[in-house]
Amino acid sequence: MVIVHTMNDKANYTQNNFKWFVGGTCSAMLCLSGIEIKEFFLNPNACIEVYRRGIPLARELFGCEVAMPPISTPLIKYGHVNTLGAKLNFPTGGEVHHIPPFTDINEAIRQLQKPVDFAAAGLTPFYIDFRDKLQQAFPDDHVGFGWQWEGPITTAWELLGGGFMYDLMDKPQTVRQFLEIVTVSIVEYCKFYCKVEETRYLKPWPDHGRVCDDIAAMVPAWMWPEFVLPYWEMFFDGPVQTKMAHCEDMRPEQLKFLAQVALTDYDPGISPKLNPKIIKQNISTPFGWRLGSFHYSTMNCQDVSDFVFQAVADGASCVFSYIESIMCDEATAKKVQSFIAAAKEADQLLSQGMPRQQIGQRVSSAGRRKFWDNWQQ
């Protein structure tokens, strides 16, 4: 998740209320260019080489219909919490990870009540300078600022670690106070981010203008009205223009709350307890359905096509996939082309007025047995 970039126009559905895309990632470009991931995160020159070498190689392998990631400083979702005291580790050969800065919720509240100069805190100056170097290397492109944030519940967990989940049960009143302070801090950080990006509002994609809050899925459904929804609403009162959410691993009983917050777009990411049919039965919110990079190794081209047609038949407003490092071979590239071909066909059929249920007839007999009762995310 840390180094995935998405297409900028994913939310712009066509007239038939359907969109598809396949997006490249820096993970794939690192694999193809042979540059060490730690260097990519910490060395502007290495990052520049990843884009210069990786993009042509990715296009050669996967074709021009795969959207390459926009040029940006490394996408690190721990930027905000780093400014609040969370140390980051950059291991050789692995993703960056954070260390929760607090073990006591009351101490966290006291510290977060202090003003923060986001521009000067943590590694922010380093990544602002990093961005300047990338902009010099790519003067004709808008270089993004990948020093980002997470949603309220995920941020609370990042700050307190596993202790937050105990506090949620044992200290509900204190947790409400903490989540309010956390969310105010997120909104203020987003305003700072907009200044860096020289924009009034967070861009809808990739992921900037949506609440990304996977840890919210770990909050029991009966607690959502009190411990999730109010803080999502606070986020949406910030510099965003639409109500969109990314929350992985949700349960069916939690879906109804997405309607209550009036989302315009829902990304379930990888959610093993859901499928398009379940989502459509519970909410009318437009939603995407993702074919994860790890799925391709156990699927053939027919499986991939079936995945697309069944997702469309069952109500997905968007089908999408990301090219990541484990996919950088010719056999998988052919499967990606199957995904693209099926998505384009589904889009065309919807445009011609074909009912979604009829599109499901394009699923093979084997696919009908697999999706979704025997489909394991």
N, C-alpha and C positions, 0 to 999 in steps of 0.2 A: 504493500500500500504506500509505502513512503516515497517510492520513485516512479509511481504510475502517473502519467498525464492522460487526460481525456480530450476528446475533440471539443472544440470551442462551441459547436453549434448543435450539440446533442439534443437540447431541449426544444429546438425549432422544428416541431413536427410538421409533416406535410399535410395537405388538405384532408387526407383520409385518416388523420390522427395517428400516423405511424412514422417511425424513424428507425433507421438502423445505422450502425457504424462499426468499424474495426479500427482501433487506435494503436499506434505504436507506443512504446514506452522506452524510457532510458535504460531499463533493465535489459531489453533486447539489444539496444545500441552498445551497451557495455560489453555484452557477450560478443557481438560481432566485431567490435573495435579492439577487443583484447585488453582494455584498460581496467586497472584495478579499481574496485568500487570505492575504497577508502580515498584514493587519489581523486576520484570524481567528486566526492563530497568536500574535499578540503583543498584542492589545488585548482584554481581557475583555469590554468593552462590545460590540465587534463580534461576538465569539463568541456572546454572549447574543442578539444580534439575528439571527444565523444560525439559531439554534434557534427563536426566536419567529416569524420570518417564513418560514423555509425549510420547517419541518415541515408547516404547513398547506398550503403551495403544493405540496409533494411528494405529500401525501395527495390533493389535488385532482386532480393529474395522473395518479397511478399507482394510486389506490384504497387502501382500508383494509387490504387483505391484504398490502401491502408493509410490513414492519416498519421503523419509523423508528429511526434510531440513538439509543442511550441518551445522555442529556446527560452530557457529559464535557469536561474540558479537551482541547485539541487532541491527537489521537493522534500521538505522536512516538516512534518506536521507537528513537531514539538517546538516550533519557534516561539510561540506564545509562552508555553510553560518554562522554556529556558530563560526568558526574561524575568520570570517569577522565581527563579532559583533552581530549576531542575538541571542537573548536569547531564551532558550528553556524552556517550561513548561511540567512537567510530572504529569498530573492529576491522581488522584486515579480513577481507573476503566475506563480510556480512553487512547487514543493514545497521544504520544508526539506531541506537536505543537510548532511552532516558532513565534517570534514577529519580524516584519521587523525592522531592525536597523536604517533605514533612511527614512526621509520624503521628502528630497530634492535631486534631481538627481545630481546636481552639487556638493553637499557635499559628496554624495556617490562616485562620480568620484575621488574627492580629497582623500578620505580615501582609496579607492582601489588602488590608485597609490603608496601607501606606501607598503614597503616589509612586508610580513607576514611569520613568522616562524610557519608553520602549526603544527609542532610537539609540540609546546609549547602553542599554542593559544586555547582559549575556553576550551571545555571539552576533547580535544584530549588526554592530559596526562592521564586523568581518564580512557578513553576507551582503551588506550594502556595498562595500568595496568590491566584493566578488561580482556583484551585478554590474558595477561600473566597468569592470574589466571585460565582462562578456559583451556589454554594449559597445565597447570599443572594437571588439573582434567582429561583431555583427551589427554594423552601424545602420543597416537598412531594415533591421527587425526590431520589434518591440520585445525586449528581454523581460521576461516575467520574474517575479520575486517569489521564490519557493519557500520562504521562511514563514510557515503558516500556523494554523491552530486547529483545534478540534471543538466539538460541541460541548455543552455544559456538563453532561454526566461523564463523558470521556475525560474531559479536562479535570474534573474533580478526582477521578480515579488516578489520572497521571500525577496529580499533586500529592495524593495520600497513599497511593498503592492499594493493596487489598484491604487495608484498614477502612477505607471508605465504605466498603460493602457491609462491614460490621456496624459502622456508625449509622448507616441508612436504617438499620433495624433498631439499634440501641439508643440512638440520639437523634430522632427525627426532627425535633425543633432546631437543634444546632445545624443539622444538615440543610434545612431550608434556608437558614441564614447564610451558610457557606455557599450554597448553590446560587443564591442571589448575588453575592459578592463575586463569585467566579464568573457568572454570566455578564455582569457589568464590566468586568475586566476584559472578557472576550470581545464585547462590543467596542470598547475603547481601543483594543488592539486592532480590530478590523478598521476602525477609523484611521489609525496610524498607517495601516497597510494601504489603505486607499490613497493616502498622501504619497507614499512611496511609488505606487503605481500610477499616480497622477490621474485619478478617476474619482468621481463623486460616490459611485456605488460599486460594490463588489460585482465582478463579472459573473454571470450565471454559470459559466463553465471555464476551466475545469474545476468543479467542486467549490469554487470560492463562495458563490452566493447561496450555498445550501448549508444546512446544518448537518455536519458529519458526526454522528454520535453512536458508534457501534455499542459502546458500553451501556447505553440506554436499554438495549435488548436484554440485559441481565437484570433489569429492574422488573419485578413481578407486575403483571398487568394491573392488579388492583391498586398498585402504588403510582401508576402513570399519571393519573389526574393531579396528584399532589407533588410528585417529585420529578416529572419529566415535562409535561405539557406547559406549565407556567414558564419554564426557563427556555424552552423552544420559542415561545411567544416573545419573550424578552429579546432573544437573538433576532427574531424576525422584525422587531422594532428598530434594529440597527440599520446600517447602510446596505440593506438588501432590497431588491425590487420584487422578488417573488418568493413564495413559500415552498421551498424544495428541501427534501431530506434524503440522506444516505444513512441507512441503519441496517447493519448486517445481523443475521441470526435472530431475527424477530420470530415470535410465535403467532399462530393464527389469532389467539385471543387478544393480542396487542394491536392488531391492524385497525380496529374500529377507532382508535385514538388518532390515527392519521387523518381520518375524515373530520374529526372534531377540530383539528388544527387547520383544516381547509388547505391542505397541501395541493400544489399544482403539479407536482411531479415527485415520484417516490422511486428510489433506487434501493432494492433489497440486497444488492451485492450478492454475496454467497450466503444463502439462508437455507440450510438443510431441511428445516421444518416447514418450508413454504414451497409452493410451485405456482405457476401462473393461474391455474384453475382456482386454487385456494384464495389467492389474492383477489381475483376478480369477483369471487363469491362474497367477499367481505367488504370491499370498498370500490368506489367508482373512480378513484384517483388514477390518473395516467401513471403507468409504472413501466420500468425497464426490466428485462430478464437477461442475465449475463451468462455466457459460456466461458467458464474460467479456464485459464491457461493449463491447469493441471488436468482438465478433463480430456484434452485432445489425445493424450497418450493411449487412452483406452477406447477411443472412438475411431471409426472409419469414416470415409467421406459421406456415406449414406446416413450414418448416425448423426453427423453434424447437420446435414440438410433436414433430417427429421426433427431435430431439436428446434430449428428455426420455425418450421411449418407448424409444429405443435404449440410452440409458445405463442405464435401469432393467432392460431385458432382459438387458444384459450384466453386471449384478451390482452396480451402484452402490447403496450403502446410503442415499445422500443426493444429491439434485440441488439445486443452488442457484445464485443469481445475485445480483449487487449492482447497484443503480441508481447510476450515476456521471454526471458532468457531461455527457459526450457523448451521453447517452441522454435528455436532458430535452426531448423533443418528443412530439407526439401520435402520430406514426407509430410511434415506438419504444415508447411506452406500450402500444399495441395488441399489439405483439409480446410485451411483458412479460405481458400478460393471457393470451396463448396459452401462455406458459410455465407460468403458474399453473394454467390450466385443465387442461393435460396432466398436470402433477404431481399435481393433486387426483384426476384420473381414475385415474392409475397407483396412487396410494395406496389408492383405493377398491377397485380390482381386486385388488390384493395382499391387502387385508383380507378379500375374499371368497374368497380361496384360489386365484386364478388364477396359474398358473406364470409366471415371468418371461419365459420363452421365448415364451409365447403373447402376452404384452403387446407383444413385438417385432413382432407382426403388424399392430399399429396404425401402424407406420412406413410412410410412403408408398413407392412404388417408387423415386422419386427419392432419398428419404432412405436407402434401403437401398444405393443406389449410392454415396452420399456418406459415410455413417458406417460404418466409421471410416477405410477405406483412402484416401479422398479428402478427409478432414477435416483441415484445417490449423489448428492453434492459433496 
